[in-house]
């Protein structure tokens, strides 16, 4: 999708629907004006990935690309260039979204034997925003009675 005006329109809808912010003009700096805070920026990145079907690696984030709707539209256009690759990404996104909805609608309890072990903490880590999370066990650093 290379029509940045159409992308700006979709971004405006994203701001209203997901961020609950009135869509700013295309050339308004989202950071200098305080329109976006850090949490909203993370939500924006997640929504860009979900709605436009591409992943943004943390190392690839350049805040200058995210300062205005016009710049975000250019970023999206560059990431989704090529009609066949865009359709493939959108189809893949719809399939993943449908599978996620099915999983959310299932209310099966955890199978026996999969409960978290006492004394262990389950944490999540993600190398890209919106990527599948890995479950990592973290052992406590100090055990009772072992402090020196």
N, C-alpha and C positions, 0 to 999 in steps of 0.2 A: 504494500500500500504506500504510494508515494504522494498522494494528495494531502498535503499538510493541513489544509483547511478542514477537510473531513476528519482528520485525526484530532485537530484542535476541538472540533465539535464533540467527538467522543471523549476527549479529556475533560471537557466541561461537564459532561454527564457523569463521568467518573468522580469529579470533585463533589458534585451535588449528592450522588447516590451513595458513595462509599466513604467520603471524607466529611460529608455534611457541611461543606463550605460552598458559599456562592462562587460560581466560576469566575475567576478574575479575567481581565483583558489579556490577550495573548502575549503582550510585551511587558506585563507587570512582573517585577522581581519578587518571587514568592518568599524569599528569605529576608531580604531587606525590609519588606513591608510587614513581616511577621505573619503572613498568611499561613505558612507551614511551620510547624515545630518539628522536632526530631522524631517524635512518634508518628506524626502524620506523614513525614517523609518515608519512613519504613513502610507504612500502609500504602502509600503511593507506589513505591517500588513493587510491592506484592501485587497490587492491582494492575500495574503495567504488565507484569509477567502473566497474570491470569487472563487479562482481557485481550492482550495482543500476542500471546503465545511465544514468548521468548524469555530466557533467563538472563539475569544480570548478576554477574559475579561481583562480589564485594570489591575485589581488586580492580575491576573495570569501572567502578563508579567515579564519575567526574561531576562534582556538584555544579560546575558551570553548565553542564548539559541539562540540569534539572531546575535552573533558575526561573524560567518562564515557560508558559504553555507552548510558545512557538519553538523553543529549544527542545522541549520534551517531544514535541511532534516530529522534529527533525531526527531525534534519536530513535523514536519508534519507526519512522519511515526507513531509516538506515538499517535497523534490525529486522524489519519485516519485508525488505525489498524482494521482489520476485513473486508473481502471482501464484505459481505452483507451490513454492515453499510456504507461502502464507496459508494457503488452503490446507496443506498437510499439517501445519502447526495448529490451525484452528480445529481441524478434525481431531487431532490428538488431544487438544485441550478439552473439547466437548466430551470425549471418551473418558478422560481422567476425571472431569467434573461429575459425570454421571456415576462413575464408580465410587467417588467420594460421597455422593449423596446416598447411594445404596448402603455404604458402610455406616454412615451416620444414622440411617433409618433402622438398622438392625440393632436390637437391644439385647443380644446374647451376652450373658455374663462371661467372665473370663473362664477358660477351661481350667479344671483342677490342676494344680501343679505349676501354674504360671503366675501365681501371686508374687509380688516383690518380696525378697528375703529381708528379714529384720536386720537392721544395721547397715543397709545399703541404700544409697540414694540414686534414683534414676534421674539423669540429666539428658538434655538434648543438645546436639551441636549441629550446625548447618554450615556448609562451606559456601552456599549461595542462598540468597533470600528466596524463600519459597521452595527450597529443595526438600527432598525427602529427608526426614530426620533420622539420625542414628541414635540408638539408645546406648548410653555409656554408663558403666557402673563407677561410682566414686567411693573409695574406702575412706573412712574417717582418718584424719591425720593423727589424732591422739586417742588412745584407748584409756578408759578409766583405770586409774591406778598406775599409769605409765608415765605421767608427767614428772619431769625432773626439776 
